Amino acid sequence: MTDQQTPIQRMLGDVAPEFAALTDDVLFGRVWARTAELSPRDRSLVTITSLVSAGNIEQLSAHIPMGVANGLTREEIVEAITHVAFYAGWPRAVSALTLAKQLFASSGEAA
């Protein structure tokens, strides 16, 4: 039944099932569903820049592709990371852009 599990259930469900359930039910079930306030595209842009600012670069592996699926362009993602570099720190932006480049390449987009 692994195919029916969400990404967080596959990642942490065996160790932290309640955390996985809260992630699915509250974060992605309720917070991300609030489209009257912000569109999924805008939520992705805010999330990507917040992750860069906090130095949580590893989480971008999920959120950059999600941002593209929600309508962000490669250029918008790169520009957002470039913009927050001056607030979040240059090394964080370099790490984020390096990962973004890898993700774009693996999805078939030109580097």
Secondary structure, 3 states (H helix, E strand, C coil): CHHHCCHHHHHHCCCCHHHHHHHHHHHHHHHCCCCCCCCHHHHHHHHHHHHHHHCCHHHHHHHHHHHHHCCCCHHHHHHHHHHHHHHHCHHHHHHHHHHHHHHHHHCCCCC
